[in-house]
Amino acid sequence: MSEPTGAARRRGPFKVGDQVQLTDPKGRHYTITLEEGKSFHTHKGAFPHDELIGAPEGSVVRTTGNVAYLALRPLLPDYVLSMPRGAAVVYPKDAGQVLAMADIFPGARVVEAGVGSGSLSTFLLRAIGDQGMLHSYERRADFAEIAQQNVERYFGSPHPAWTLTVGDLQDNLDDADVDRVILDMLAPWECLGAVSKALVPGGILCAYVATTTQMARMVESIRESGTFNEPQAWETMVRNWHIEGLAVRPDHRMIGHTGFLLTARRLADGVEPPLRRRRPAKGAYGEDYTGPGSQSGGGRA
């Protein structure tokens, strides 16, 4: 049985072509690609790549200036934060939430709209494996090219489960029996009709948006569509801690707001979503609002 795509690049001694993350005594990271005969140079000396080729991961090398560097393969979160960018990347904290809360499983059939630089695509491909299917749509050809290069650089070759289409999802989506749809775009509510047709009953729609107004409009659009259950929306924040002896405190800096995530599940055809039981406060909707929760919208609040 052959190994999954990219697995051989994640274990064993360092080889020519491997990416290596070097960590200096101050915790700073430098990523290099191993080549025979080349050297890594800093203002505190250099060392040849040949010292790492064939060495086990976790080795320590020293420059001619006697500065020690720890050599490890970059983790996927390290890789996506340092890879070339066309658009902003989906941060690892959000990609992890997508994989967990959208229940991405091996062999899943996934559609993604808004590839950006390929960060989330890489996470999704590693989760679904070679037997899954990821069809990604990107409006901008320049972004798609950068994303393709980043994904193939990580896996070492084109991924057999990945198809990348340049164009709008709502105009080009012809996939059927899709398990999951991930939308990372300015107006994801414009795709709800196409997404509803593609998703299997019980399938999950997951949207990643940057602002509260986008989040609110997406939630209300999902409710109005009548083809999904009540959506859930949230954000995550990550704060590291400084631990040194008795000095234990949170870091002064943290990864705060990057975006909002929301999920909803596709209902079976012909089924009406259950009525919402909670009633919004007066004034929660503008006078011109006619959707769910308004008197003209059927009083579903």
DOTORVEX-575025 format. One record per residue (C-alpha): residue number from 1; residue in one letter; chain; z negated, x, y negated. Coordinates in Angstrom, 1 decimal, always signed. Layout:
// residues N
+-------+-------+------+--------+--------+--------+
: tilum : kolse : semi :     up :   east :  north :
+-------+-------+------+--------+--------+--------+
:   NUM :     a :    A :      Z :      X :      Y :
...
+-------+-------+------+--------+--------+--------+
// end
This chain:
// residues 301
+-------+-------+------+--------+--------+--------+
: tilum : kolse : semi :     up :   east :  north :
+-------+-------+------+--------+--------+--------+
:     1 :     m :    A :   +0.0 :   +0.0 :   +0.0 :
:     2 :     s :    A :   +1.1 :   +1.5 :   -3.3 :
:     3 :     e :    A :   -1.4 :   +2.0 :   -6.1 :
:     4 :     p :    A :   -1.4 :   -0.5 :   -9.1 :
:     5 :     t :    A :   +0.7 :   +0.7 :  -12.1 :
:     6 :     g :    A :   -1.2 :   +3.4 :  -14.0 :
:     7 :     a :    A :   -4.1 :   +3.8 :  -11.5 :
:     8 :     a :    A :   -3.1 :   +7.3 :  -10.6 :
:     9 :     r :    A :   -3.4 :   +8.3 :  -14.2 :
:    10 :     r :    A :   -7.1 :   +7.2 :  -14.3 :
:    11 :     r :    A :   -8.5 :   +9.5 :  -11.6 :
:    12 :     g :    A :   -8.4 :  +13.0 :  -10.0 :
:    13 :     p :    A :   -8.0 :  +16.4 :  -11.7 :
:    14 :     f :    A :   -6.1 :  +16.6 :  -15.0 :
:    15 :     k :    A :   -2.4 :  +16.9 :  -14.6 :
:    16 :     v :    A :   +0.5 :  +17.7 :  -16.9 :
:    17 :     g :    A :   +1.3 :  +14.7 :  -19.1 :
:    18 :     d :    A :   -2.3 :  +13.3 :  -18.9 :
:    19 :     q :    A :   -4.0 :  +12.3 :  -22.1 :
:    20 :     v :    A :   -7.3 :  +14.0 :  -22.7 :
:    21 :     q :    A :  -10.0 :  +13.1 :  -25.1 :
:    22 :     l :    A :  -11.9 :  +16.2 :  -26.4 :
:    23 :     t :    A :  -15.4 :  +15.7 :  -27.9 :
:    24 :     d :    A :  -16.8 :  +18.4 :  -30.1 :
:    25 :     p :    A :  -20.6 :  +19.1 :  -30.7 :
:    26 :     k :    A :  -20.7 :  +16.6 :  -33.6 :
:    27 :     g :    A :  -19.2 :  +13.8 :  -31.5 :
:    28 :     r :    A :  -15.8 :  +13.9 :  -33.1 :
:    29 :     h :    A :  -12.9 :  +13.0 :  -30.8 :
:    30 :     y :    A :   -9.5 :  +14.6 :  -30.5 :
:    31 :     t :    A :   -6.8 :  +13.3 :  -28.2 :
:    32 :     i :    A :   -4.2 :  +15.6 :  -26.7 :
:    33 :     t :    A :   -1.4 :  +15.4 :  -24.1 :
:    34 :     l :    A :   -1.5 :  +18.2 :  -21.6 :
:    35 :     e :    A :   +1.5 :  +20.5 :  -21.5 :
:    36 :     e :    A :   +2.0 :  +23.8 :  -19.7 :
:    37 :     g :    A :   +1.9 :  +26.8 :  -22.1 :
:    38 :     k :    A :   +0.6 :  +24.8 :  -25.1 :
:    39 :     s :    A :   -2.7 :  +25.4 :  -26.9 :
:    40 :     f :    A :   -5.2 :  +23.2 :  -28.8 :
:    41 :     h :    A :   -5.9 :  +24.7 :  -32.2 :
:    42 :     t :    A :   -8.8 :  +24.0 :  -34.6 :
:    43 :     h :    A :  -10.3 :  +25.9 :  -37.6 :
:    44 :     k :    A :  -12.9 :  +27.2 :  -35.1 :
:    45 :     g :    A :  -10.5 :  +28.7 :  -32.6 :
:    46 :     a :    A :   -8.2 :  +27.5 :  -29.8 :
:    47 :     f :    A :   -7.9 :  +27.2 :  -26.1 :
:    48 :     p :    A :   -4.8 :  +26.8 :  -23.8 :
:    49 :     h :    A :   -4.0 :  +23.5 :  -22.1 :
:    50 :     d :    A :   -3.7 :  +25.5 :  -18.9 :
:    51 :     e :    A :   -7.5 :  +25.8 :  -18.7 :
:    52 :     l :    A :   -7.7 :  +22.0 :  -18.3 :
:    53 :     i :    A :   -4.6 :  +21.4 :  -16.0 :
:    54 :     g :    A :   -6.1 :  +21.1 :  -12.5 :
:    55 :     a :    A :   -9.7 :  +21.0 :  -13.7 :
:    56 :     p :    A :  -11.8 :  +17.9 :  -12.9 :
:    57 :     e :    A :  -12.5 :  +15.3 :  -15.5 :
:    58 :     g :    A :  -15.7 :  +15.9 :  -17.3 :
:    59 :     s :    A :  -15.1 :  +19.7 :  -17.7 :
:    60 :     v :    A :  -16.2 :  +21.7 :  -20.7 :
:    61 :     v :    A :  -13.8 :  +24.2 :  -22.3 :
:    62 :     r :    A :  -14.6 :  +26.7 :  -25.1 :
:    63 :     t :    A :  -12.4 :  +27.8 :  -27.9 :
:    64 :     t :    A :  -11.9 :  +31.4 :  -29.0 :
:    65 :     g :    A :  -14.6 :  +30.7 :  -31.6 :
:    66 :     n :    A :  -17.0 :  +29.7 :  -28.7 :
:    67 :     v :    A :  -17.1 :  +26.0 :  -29.6 :
:    68 :     a :    A :  -17.5 :  +23.7 :  -26.6 :
:    69 :     y :    A :  -15.4 :  +20.6 :  -26.1 :
:    70 :     l :    A :  -16.1 :  +18.0 :  -23.4 :
:    71 :     a :    A :  -12.8 :  +16.8 :  -21.8 :
:    72 :     l :    A :  -12.5 :  +13.3 :  -20.5 :
:    73 :     r :    A :   -9.6 :  +10.8 :  -20.1 :
:    74 :     p :    A :   -9.8 :   +8.3 :  -23.0 :
:    75 :     l :    A :  -11.0 :   +4.9 :  -22.0 :
:    76 :     l :    A :   -8.7 :   +2.0 :  -22.8 :
:    77 :     p :    A :  -10.9 :   +1.1 :  -25.9 :
:    78 :     d :    A :  -10.5 :   +4.7 :  -27.1 :
:    79 :     y :    A :   -6.7 :   +4.6 :  -26.5 :
:    80 :     v :    A :   -6.0 :   +1.4 :  -28.4 :
:    81 :     l :    A :   -8.0 :   +2.5 :  -31.4 :
:    82 :     s :    A :   -6.1 :   +5.8 :  -31.7 :
:    83 :     m :    A :   -2.6 :   +4.7 :  -30.7 :
:    84 :     p :    A :   +0.2 :   +4.5 :  -33.3 :
:    85 :     r :    A :   +0.1 :   +1.2 :  -35.2 :
:    86 :     g :    A :   +2.8 :   -1.2 :  -36.5 :
:    87 :     a :    A :   +0.3 :   -4.0 :  -37.1 :
:    88 :     a :    A :   -3.4 :   -4.1 :  -36.9 :
:    89 :     v :    A :   -4.8 :   -3.9 :  -33.4 :
:    90 :     v :    A :   -7.0 :   -6.4 :  -31.6 :
:    91 :     y :    A :  -10.3 :   -4.6 :  -31.4 :
:    92 :     p :    A :  -11.8 :   -3.9 :  -28.0 :
:    93 :     k :    A :  -14.8 :   -6.2 :  -28.7 :
:    94 :     d :    A :  -12.3 :   -9.1 :  -29.2 :
:    95 :     a :    A :  -10.0 :   -8.1 :  -26.3 :
:    96 :     g :    A :  -13.0 :   -8.1 :  -24.0 :
:    97 :     q :    A :  -13.9 :  -11.6 :  -25.2 :
:    98 :     v :    A :  -10.4 :  -12.8 :  -24.6 :
:    99 :     l :    A :  -10.4 :  -11.4 :  -21.0 :
:   100 :     a :    A :  -13.8 :  -13.1 :  -20.3 :
:   101 :     m :    A :  -13.6 :  -16.4 :  -22.1 :
:   102 :     a :    A :   -9.9 :  -17.0 :  -21.4 :
:   103 :     d :    A :  -10.7 :  -16.2 :  -17.8 :
:   104 :     i :    A :   -7.9 :  -13.7 :  -17.3 :
:   105 :     f :    A :   -7.6 :  -13.1 :  -13.5 :
:   106 :     p :    A :   -5.5 :  -10.9 :  -11.2 :
:   107 :     g :    A :   -2.1 :  -12.5 :  -10.7 :
:   108 :     a :    A :   -2.4 :  -14.8 :  -13.7 :
:   109 :     r :    A :   +0.7 :  -16.1 :  -15.4 :
:   110 :     v :    A :   +0.1 :  -15.4 :  -19.1 :
:   111 :     v :    A :   +2.1 :  -16.0 :  -22.3 :
:   112 :     e :    A :   +1.2 :  -14.0 :  -25.4 :
:   113 :     a :    A :   +2.5 :  -14.6 :  -29.0 :
:   114 :     g :    A :   +2.0 :  -11.9 :  -31.6 :
:   115 :     v :    A :   +2.1 :   -8.5 :  -29.9 :
:   116 :     g :    A :   +1.4 :   -6.4 :  -32.9 :
:   117 :     s :    A :   +0.9 :   -2.8 :  -31.7 :
:   118 :     g :    A :   +0.3 :   -3.7 :  -28.0 :
:   119 :     s :    A :   -3.5 :   -3.5 :  -27.9 :
:   120 :     l :    A :   -4.2 :   -6.9 :  -26.3 :
:   121 :     s :    A :   -1.0 :   -6.6 :  -24.2 :
:   122 :     t :    A :   -2.4 :   -3.5 :  -22.5 :
:   123 :     f :    A :   -5.7 :   -5.2 :  -21.8 :
:   124 :     l :    A :   -4.0 :   -8.2 :  -20.4 :
:   125 :     l :    A :   -1.6 :   -6.2 :  -18.2 :
:   126 :     r :    A :   -4.5 :   -4.2 :  -16.7 :
:   127 :     a :    A :   -6.4 :   -7.5 :  -15.9 :
:   128 :     i :    A :   -3.5 :   -9.4 :  -14.3 :
:   129 :     g :    A :   -2.2 :   -6.5 :  -12.3 :
:   130 :     d :    A :   +1.3 :   -5.9 :  -10.9 :
:   131 :     q :    A :   +1.4 :   -9.3 :   -9.2 :
:   132 :     g :    A :   +0.8 :  -11.2 :  -12.4 :
:   133 :     m :    A :   +3.1 :  -12.2 :  -15.3 :
:   134 :     l :    A :   +2.8 :  -11.4 :  -19.0 :
:   135 :     h :    A :   +5.5 :  -12.7 :  -21.3 :
:   136 :     s :    A :   +4.9 :  -11.5 :  -24.8 :
:   137 :     y :    A :   +6.7 :  -12.8 :  -27.9 :
:   138 :     e :    A :   +6.9 :  -10.9 :  -31.2 :
:   139 :     r :    A :   +8.8 :  -11.9 :  -34.3 :
:   140 :     r :    A :   +9.3 :   -8.4 :  -35.6 :
:   141 :     a :    A :  +11.5 :   -6.0 :  -33.7 :
:   142 :     d :    A :   +9.8 :   -3.0 :  -35.3 :
:   143 :     f :    A :   +6.4 :   -4.1 :  -34.1 :
:   144 :     a :    A :   +7.8 :   -4.9 :  -30.6 :
:   145 :     e :    A :   +9.2 :   -1.4 :  -30.3 :
:   146 :     i :    A :   +5.9 :   +0.2 :  -31.2 :
:   147 :     a :    A :   +4.1 :   -2.0 :  -28.8 :
:   148 :     q :    A :   +6.4 :   -1.2 :  -26.0 :
:   149 :     q :    A :   +6.0 :   +2.5 :  -26.6 :
:   150 :     n :    A :   +2.2 :   +2.2 :  -26.7 :
:   151 :     v :    A :   +2.0 :   +0.1 :  -23.5 :
:   152 :     e :    A :   +4.4 :   +2.4 :  -21.5 :
:   153 :     r :    A :   +2.5 :   +5.5 :  -22.8 :
:   154 :     y :    A :   -0.7 :   +4.1 :  -21.4 :
:   155 :     f :    A :   +0.6 :   +3.1 :  -18.0 :
:   156 :     g :    A :   +2.9 :   +6.1 :  -17.7 :
:   157 :     s :    A :   +6.0 :   +3.8 :  -17.1 :
:   158 :     p :    A :   +7.2 :   +0.3 :  -17.8 :
:   159 :     h :    A :   +4.8 :   -2.3 :  -16.4 :
:   160 :     p :    A :   +6.4 :   -4.5 :  -13.7 :
:   161 :     a :    A :   +4.5 :   -7.6 :  -14.8 :
:   162 :     w :    A :   +5.6 :   -7.4 :  -18.5 :
:   163 :     t :    A :   +8.4 :   -9.1 :  -20.3 :
:   164 :     l :    A :   +8.7 :   -8.6 :  -24.1 :
:   165 :     t :    A :  +10.9 :  -11.0 :  -26.2 :
:   166 :     v :    A :  +11.7 :  -10.6 :  -29.8 :
:   167 :     g :    A :  +11.6 :  -14.0 :  -31.5 :
:   168 :     d :    A :   +9.4 :  -17.0 :  -32.2 :
:   169 :     l :    A :   +7.5 :  -18.4 :  -29.3 :
:   170 :     q :    A :   +8.2 :  -22.1 :  -30.2 :
:   171 :     d :    A :  +11.9 :  -21.4 :  -30.3 :
:   172 :     n :    A :  +12.1 :  -19.2 :  -27.1 :
:   173 :     l :    A :   +9.4 :  -20.3 :  -24.8 :
:   174 :     d :    A :  +10.9 :  -21.4 :  -21.5 :
:   175 :     d :    A :   +8.1 :  -20.4 :  -19.1 :
:   176 :     a :    A :   +6.6 :  -23.1 :  -17.0 :
:   177 :     d :    A :   +3.4 :  -23.4 :  -14.9 :
:   178 :     v :    A :   +1.6 :  -20.9 :  -17.2 :
:   179 :     d :    A :   -2.1 :  -20.3 :  -16.6 :
:   180 :     r :    A :   -3.1 :  -18.9 :  -20.0 :
:   181 :     v :    A :   -1.6 :  -18.7 :  -23.5 :
:   182 :     i :    A :   -2.9 :  -16.3 :  -26.1 :
:   183 :     l :    A :   -1.9 :  -16.8 :  -29.7 :
:   184 :     d :    A :   -2.4 :  -14.1 :  -32.3 :
:   185 :     m :    A :   -0.4 :  -15.3 :  -35.2 :
:   186 :     l :    A :   -0.6 :  -16.7 :  -38.8 :
:   187 :     a :    A :   +0.0 :  -20.4 :  -37.9 :
:   188 :     p :    A :   -0.8 :  -20.9 :  -34.2 :
:   189 :     w :    A :   -0.9 :  -24.7 :  -34.7 :
:   190 :     e :    A :   +2.9 :  -24.7 :  -35.0 :
:   191 :     c :    A :   +3.1 :  -23.7 :  -31.3 :
:   192 :     l :    A :   +0.9 :  -26.4 :  -29.8 :
:   193 :     g :    A :   +3.8 :  -28.6 :  -28.6 :
:   194 :     a :    A :   +5.5 :  -25.8 :  -26.8 :
:   195 :     v :    A :   +2.2 :  -24.4 :  -25.4 :
:   196 :     s :    A :   +1.2 :  -27.9 :  -24.1 :
:   197 :     k :    A :   +4.5 :  -28.1 :  -22.1 :
:   198 :     a :    A :   +4.1 :  -24.6 :  -20.6 :
:   199 :     l :    A :   +0.4 :  -24.7 :  -19.6 :
:   200 :     v :    A :   -0.7 :  -26.1 :  -16.3 :
:   201 :     p :    A :   -3.4 :  -28.8 :  -16.3 :
:   202 :     g :    A :   -6.7 :  -26.9 :  -16.6 :
:   203 :     g :    A :   -4.9 :  -23.9 :  -18.2 :
:   204 :     i :    A :   -6.5 :  -22.2 :  -21.2 :
:   205 :     l :    A :   -5.2 :  -21.8 :  -24.7 :
:   206 :     c :    A :   -6.9 :  -19.0 :  -26.6 :
:   207 :     a :    A :   -6.2 :  -18.3 :  -30.3 :
:   208 :     y :    A :   -7.2 :  -15.3 :  -32.4 :
:   209 :     v :    A :   -7.2 :  -16.0 :  -36.2 :
:   210 :     a :    A :   -8.5 :  -14.1 :  -39.2 :
:   211 :     t :    A :   -9.8 :  -16.7 :  -41.6 :
:   212 :     t :    A :  -12.0 :  -19.7 :  -41.6 :
:   213 :     t :    A :   -9.2 :  -21.9 :  -43.0 :
:   214 :     q :    A :   -7.0 :  -20.9 :  -40.1 :
:   215 :     m :    A :   -9.7 :  -21.6 :  -37.6 :
:   216 :     a :    A :  -10.5 :  -25.0 :  -39.1 :
:   217 :     r :    A :   -6.8 :  -26.1 :  -39.1 :
:   218 :     m :    A :   -6.3 :  -24.9 :  -35.6 :
:   219 :     v :    A :   -9.3 :  -26.8 :  -34.3 :
:   220 :     e :    A :   -8.3 :  -30.0 :  -36.0 :
:   221 :     s :    A :   -4.7 :  -29.6 :  -34.8 :
:   222 :     i :    A :   -5.9 :  -29.2 :  -31.2 :
:   223 :     r :    A :   -8.0 :  -32.3 :  -31.5 :
:   224 :     e :    A :   -5.0 :  -34.3 :  -33.0 :
:   225 :     s :    A :   -2.7 :  -33.1 :  -30.2 :
:   226 :     g :    A :   -4.6 :  -35.1 :  -27.6 :
:   227 :     t :    A :   -3.6 :  -32.7 :  -24.8 :
:   228 :     f :    A :   -6.7 :  -30.5 :  -24.8 :
:   229 :     n :    A :  -10.4 :  -30.8 :  -24.4 :
:   230 :     e :    A :  -12.8 :  -30.2 :  -27.3 :
:   231 :     p :    A :  -12.1 :  -26.6 :  -28.5 :
:   232 :     q :    A :  -14.8 :  -23.9 :  -28.8 :
:   233 :     a :    A :  -14.8 :  -21.4 :  -31.7 :
:   234 :     w :    A :  -16.8 :  -18.2 :  -32.2 :
:   235 :     e :    A :  -16.9 :  -14.6 :  -33.5 :
:   236 :     t :    A :  -18.5 :  -11.5 :  -32.2 :
:   237 :     m :    A :  -20.2 :   -8.6 :  -33.9 :
:   238 :     v :    A :  -21.1 :   -5.2 :  -32.5 :
:   239 :     r :    A :  -23.9 :   -3.0 :  -33.7 :
:   240 :     n :    A :  -24.7 :   +0.3 :  -32.2 :
:   241 :     w :    A :  -28.2 :   +1.9 :  -32.1 :
:   242 :     h :    A :  -29.4 :   +5.3 :  -33.0 :
:   243 :     i :    A :  -31.8 :   +6.6 :  -30.3 :
:   244 :     e :    A :  -33.4 :  +10.1 :  -30.7 :
:   245 :     g :    A :  -36.9 :  +10.5 :  -29.5 :
:   246 :     l :    A :  -39.1 :   +8.0 :  -31.3 :
:   247 :     a :    A :  -36.4 :   +7.4 :  -33.9 :
:   248 :     v :    A :  -34.9 :   +4.2 :  -32.5 :
:   249 :     r :    A :  -33.1 :   +2.0 :  -35.1 :
:   250 :     p :    A :  -29.8 :   +0.2 :  -35.6 :
:   251 :     d :    A :  -26.9 :   +2.2 :  -37.0 :
:   252 :     h :    A :  -26.3 :   +1.6 :  -40.7 :
:   253 :     r :    A :  -22.7 :   +0.7 :  -39.9 :
:   254 :     m :    A :  -21.4 :   -1.9 :  -37.5 :
:   255 :     i :    A :  -18.2 :   -3.6 :  -36.4 :
:   256 :     g :    A :  -18.6 :   -6.9 :  -38.2 :
:   257 :     h :    A :  -16.0 :   -9.6 :  -38.7 :
:   258 :     t :    A :  -12.6 :   -8.8 :  -37.3 :
:   259 :     g :    A :  -11.4 :  -12.3 :  -36.4 :
:   260 :     f :    A :  -12.3 :  -15.7 :  -34.9 :
:   261 :     l :    A :  -11.6 :  -16.7 :  -31.3 :
:   262 :     l :    A :  -11.2 :  -20.3 :  -30.0 :
:   263 :     t :    A :  -10.4 :  -21.7 :  -26.7 :
:   264 :     a :    A :   -9.4 :  -25.1 :  -25.3 :
:   265 :     r :    A :   -8.3 :  -26.3 :  -21.9 :
:   266 :     r :    A :   -5.1 :  -28.3 :  -21.1 :
:   267 :     l :    A :   -5.7 :  -31.9 :  -19.9 :
:   268 :     a :    A :   -3.7 :  -33.6 :  -17.2 :
:   269 :     d :    A :   -0.7 :  -35.5 :  -18.4 :
:   270 :     g :    A :   -1.5 :  -39.0 :  -19.6 :
:   271 :     v :    A :   -5.2 :  -38.3 :  -20.0 :
:   272 :     e :    A :   -6.9 :  -39.0 :  -23.3 :
:   273 :     p :    A :   -9.6 :  -36.5 :  -24.4 :
:   274 :     p :    A :  -13.1 :  -37.9 :  -24.3 :
:   275 :     l :    A :  -14.5 :  -39.2 :  -27.6 :
:   276 :     r :    A :  -16.5 :  -36.7 :  -29.6 :
:   277 :     r :    A :  -20.1 :  -37.9 :  -29.9 :
:   278 :     r :    A :  -21.2 :  -35.9 :  -32.9 :
:   279 :     r :    A :  -20.5 :  -37.4 :  -36.4 :
:   280 :     p :    A :  -19.6 :  -35.0 :  -39.2 :
:   281 :     a :    A :  -21.5 :  -35.2 :  -42.5 :
:   282 :     k :    A :  -20.1 :  -37.2 :  -45.3 :
:   283 :     g :    A :  -17.7 :  -35.1 :  -47.3 :
:   284 :     a :    A :  -16.9 :  -32.8 :  -44.4 :
:   285 :     y :    A :  -13.3 :  -34.0 :  -44.7 :
:   286 :     g :    A :  -11.2 :  -34.4 :  -47.9 :
:   287 :     e :    A :  -10.1 :  -37.7 :  -49.2 :
:   288 :     d :    A :   -6.5 :  -37.1 :  -48.0 :
:   289 :     y :    A :   -7.6 :  -36.3 :  -44.4 :
:   290 :     t :    A :   -6.3 :  -38.8 :  -41.8 :
:   291 :     g :    A :   -7.0 :  -36.9 :  -38.6 :
:   292 :     p :    A :   -9.9 :  -37.3 :  -36.1 :
:   293 :     g :    A :  -13.1 :  -38.2 :  -37.7 :
:   294 :     s :    A :  -11.5 :  -40.3 :  -40.5 :
:   295 :     q :    A :  -11.4 :  -44.1 :  -40.6 :
:   296 :     s :    A :   -7.6 :  -44.0 :  -40.6 :
:   297 :     g :    A :   -7.6 :  -41.5 :  -37.8 :
:   298 :     g :    A :   -9.1 :  -43.9 :  -35.3 :
:   299 :     g :    A :  -12.8 :  -43.1 :  -35.9 :
:   300 :     r :    A :  -13.0 :  -40.6 :  -33.0 :
:   301 :     a :    A :  -15.9 :  -38.8 :  -34.6 :
+-------+-------+------+--------+--------+--------+
// end
